[in-house]
Amino acid sequence: MDLSGLPETAVDSEDDDDEEDIERASDPLMSRDIVRDCLEKDPIDRTDDDIEQLLEFMHQLPAFANMTMSVRRELCAVMVFAVVERAGTVVLNDGEELDSWSVILNGSVEVTYPDGRTEILCMGNSFGVSPTMEKEYMKGVMRTKVDDCQFVCIAQQDYCRILNQVEKNMQKVEEEGEIVMVKEHRELDRTGTRKGHIVIKGTSERLTMHLVEEHSVVDPTYIEDFLLTYRTFLSSPMEVGKKLLEWFNDPSLRDKVTRVVLLWVNNHFNDFEGDPAMTRFLEEFENNLEREKMGGHLRLLNIACAAKAKRRLITLTKPSREAPLPFTLLGGSDKGFGIFVDSVDPGSKAVEAGLKRGDQILEVNGQNFENIQLTKAMEILKNNTHLSITVKTNLFVFKELLARMLEEKRNSAPHLPKIGDIKKASRYSIPDLAVDVEQVIGLEKVSKKGKANTVGGRNKLKKILDKTRISILPQKPYNDIGIGQSQDDSIVGLRQTKHMPATLPVSGTLSSSNPDLLQSHHRILDFNTTPELPDQVLRVFKADQQSRYIMISKDTTAKEVVIQAIREFALTAVPDSYSLCEVSVTPEGVIKQRRLPDQLSKLADRIQLSGRYYLKNNMETETLCSDEDAQDLLRESQISLLQLSTIEVATQLSMRNFELFRNIEPTEYIDDLFKLKSKTGCVNLKNFEEVINQETFWVASEILRETNQLKRMKIIKHFIKIALHCRECKNFNSMFAIISGLNLAPVSRLRTTWEKLPSKYEKLFQDLQDLFDPSRNMAKYRNVLNSQNLQPPIIPLFPVIKKDLTFLHEGNDSKVEGLVNFEKLRMIAKEIRHVGRMASVNMDPALMFRTRKKKWRSLGSLSQGSTNAAVLDVAQTGGHKKRVRRSSFLNAKKLYEDAQMARKVKQYLSDLDLEMDEENLQTLSVQCEPATNTCKKHVTYSITASLLA
């Protein structure tokens, strides 16, 4: 049945959803000021949670710079909130006796000294008494400069007591008469159960030694903090590596050293990749584990290395097809493994390109190598002179392959593949991996029922996966708020993602220095043994322009599509007599046709908007696409913003931003902040930083290039709706960029255009804009971001992240009395970890728009979402075969239309032509509307300038 002639329907009926949009825009979180609620409580009524909220807010203020965390906490416990409502109010008179130390939280004050000098104090500045009980008097007159000036005040007696108590809480470690480390006694709550000493400064050598010493209950994240920040005070990671190898020889330190190395590999594998010295360190450490018969630790280390390794693209050329390959291969689907590099010719181009023994070949020239026989893989590699090879280090599975081959050689028996019919197979099932982590790292005991041997067959594996797929949400919000979590939020629940196998619950007392290595803010294990279910759709044509919708997965090959298409078209022919062809039309109208290789996969992602897939009879020379059809294709590929679904634009912006955000290595923040030169650099960080500027100028470019006033208004309306949907996606970065673009002077001055905007969109824009009110250090935005209701995935506003980290760096000294200020590094590490947790869950478009859940259940995901009702319909069997078949066709058609919209949006976003010169934008603005003396009434401040100041 060909349903291609059915009338098309809109992806989302946006014009009917205006009231719903405005209703969703009113967020109670935006109106509630959590920090102010805590401040307005009487100090004796504040809970530990209240103090943590205040501590999180206050540590961004210059007045608290270079204070230890315990001092800040004590100050937060006793501070009193005060507000002066009117500008020009005298706060202190000349000669008035001072009785407190105060910090400005909002607004500014002006001090006029007796000699006529004036000084302005702004948010974060302090004034008042010194930490002494002697009487002090005000010099000059202090007045408020603006309305609603807010202060916190600490009484002189409390201020003096807290700051003078610091020395009593200090514990100094001396060696040869010199202080090499300073610790501070802390209590993390008022019960007295969480107290101990925490390192606040020390020499680099002593800080390194502390890695294998006993850590206090109040210092659960020392190892993580050190491994992230050591690069700021050590010249090479091998300074740590050499010490670890040395300490490993001491049996009493062996377990601690192993834990440090496992954490290092798990958290910062980029320290090892690409650094020959660190690679040799890992190899030596592996040999040591093998020598000491620490097989469980060795296996876990190999798992972490394989899981953390990144995909690399290797490009090689051969002088001819007959030229030998500069490397040898092992494995293959017939052995139940992928294709692995066994050796690389020394001094060859392959070595220069970075190919290594133990690399798994994932893809060659677009053809999937994850489930292919070795002979077929060799044939493809030999028959091409230009090789674009995607590889990934996977020593864990490579060693299992070598062990399997050695075992076969000993037994001299033919190998019977146990999991040959499962894609991306590894020897171990997911329950095995969870048990290993439990045994080696110290999780709760796992019942033997959870342990499974190697699984054979797709159905049996799926049943086991279903039984072990446990989703455990964090007990507390992902941020650092909560009793016992002030130093770090180290106890986090596990999550289940598409790329990560399920694990068992972790112990409630698990510290982040003794973590479950299957938990991380990036996916850990890529041994995705789950069979790929069909969640994509291809539209395949015949030469007579009939078409069918074919359900596929991303790993479905061109050959498999041909087989399905023959069945769908009810053709009586052998598959070898047909092939899959791609027909595309260039912008000049030239028709191009090519036959796709049988093993080519990711077909849904490869097709262009101006292209179609055709089922071609190899025995006929028929014209697949006429000139008339080519013109239709060309017209379909022309895209304008107003044609695009605002939901899909927000989705694709969010997916793009999230991918950039989650790819940032924690070390990139440190390298960027301290201006360090590293081999990996800060590429991902810079890409994410740049996207907000691109999106801001994209908004302005689209609006100002439209000469028609009505269309201009519609584009503004379109962007407001996109910003709303970005908020639903928790994509604050794009939301801010869009609002900034609408607030750029060349756009905001278009008075007559804005006047045509419906009043409800005017209100909606104001509500969205209010979230980024810069007053009191963007308190409204921070309230929403730190809300317990807001769970990952989150795309935070990058300029705020950069501003916070920059303040922590510049507002605190890196060295104090000749010692490394580890307290400063600890605060920076905690902030980076807090940011990283926002990407701790994969972003799924199907879960972003919960208000549309019922609608999506029938239509499927807008883009790359998980398996949906359409797929399930296709899989149904039963008595009503005709009805089910029609339902599957309709669902497939709808999925295809949604995917086409996603492709259009992706194409549109990739082809953006931005005008980033503000003078040119101003010229375009004047051409749209000649100069007038008035501007758009509701733009009251420049949020971009305020934020970045």
Salt bridges, closest charged atoms under 4 A:
GLU8 OE2 - LYS893 NZ 3.82
GLU14 OE1 - LYS721 NZ 3.48
ASP18 OD1 - LYS721 NZ 3.89
ASP18 OD2 - LYS760 NZ 3.63
GLU19 OE2 - LYS760 NZ 3.62
GLU20 OE2 - ARG24 NH1 2.69
ASP21 OD1 - ARG24 NH2 2.65
ASP33 OD2 - ARG776 NH2 2.10
ASP37 OD2 - ARG32 NE 3.02
GLU40 OE2 - ARG36 NE 2.86
ASP48 OD1 - ARG190 NE 3.50
ASP50 OD2 - LYS41 NZ 2.65
GLU52 OE2 - ARG73 NE 3.39
ASP115 OD2 - ARG117 NE 2.99
ASP158 OD1 - ARG161 NH2 3.32
GLU167 OE2 - LYS172 NZ 3.26
GLU175 OE2 - ARG206 NE 3.46
GLU184 OE1 - ARG186 NE 2.66
GLU213 OE2 - ARG206 NH1 2.98
GLU213 OE1 - HIS210 ND1 2.68
GLU214 OE2 - LYS256 NZ 2.73
ASP219 OD1 - ARG826 NH1 2.68
ASP225 OD2 - ARG826 NH1 3.57
ASP225 OD1 - ARG833 NH2 2.75
ASP271 OD1 - ARG231 NH1 2.88
ASP275 OD1 - LYS679 NZ 3.88
GLU286 OE1 - LYS399 NZ 3.12
GLU292 OE1 - ARG254 NH1 3.19
GLU292 OE2 - ARG291 NE 3.05
ASP342 OD1 - ARG357 NH2 3.25
ASP359 OD2 - ARG312 NH2 2.54
GLU363 OE1 - LYS602 NZ 3.21
GLU370 OE2 - ARG311 NH2 3.96
GLU370 OE1 - LYS424 NZ 3.93
GLU400 OE1 - ARG427 NH1 2.85
GLU408 OE1 - LYS335 NZ 3.76
GLU408 OE2 - HIS415 ND1 3.06
ASP436 OD2 - ARG299 NH1 1.74
ASP466 OD2 - LYS462 NZ 3.46
ASP466 OD1 - ARG469 NH1 3.34
ASP488 OD2 - ARG833 NH2 2.24
ASP489 OD1 - ARG837 NH1 2.63
ASP526 OD2 - LYS392 NZ 2.47
ASP526 OD1 - ARG523 NE 3.72
GLU532 OE2 - LYS554 NZ 3.88
ASP544 OD2 - LYS542 NZ 3.77
ASP555 OD1 - LYS554 NZ 3.83
GLU568 OE1 - ARG885 NH2 3.51
ASP576 OD1 - LYS559 NZ 2.66
GLU582 OE1 - ARG594 NH2 3.30
ASP632 OD1 - ARG635 NH2 2.20
GLU665 OE2 - LYS310 NZ 2.80
ASP672 OD1 - LYS686 NZ 2.94
ASP672 OD2 - LYS802 NZ 3.49
GLU689 OE1 - LYS686 NZ 3.83
GLU689 OE2 - LYS802 NZ 2.88
GLU695 OE2 - ARG656 NH2 3.12
GLU728 OE1 - ARG24 NE 3.28
GLU728 OE2 - HIS725 ND1 2.91
GLU728 OE1 - ARG852 NH1 3.61
GLU755 OE2 - ARG751 NE 3.35
GLU762 OE2 - HIS938 ND1 2.16
ASP767 OD2 - LYS763 NZ 2.91
ASP804 OD1 - ARG782 NH2 2.83
GLU817 OE1 - LYS201 NZ 3.32
GLU823 OE2 - ARG186 NH2 2.53
GLU823 OE1 - ARG826 NE 3.64
GLU831 OE1 - HIS59 NE2 3.61
GLU897 OE2 - LYS893 NZ 2.49
GLU897 OE1 - LYS894 NZ 3.68
ASP913 OD2 - ARG705 NH2 3.88
GLU929 OE2 - ARG712 NH2 3.84
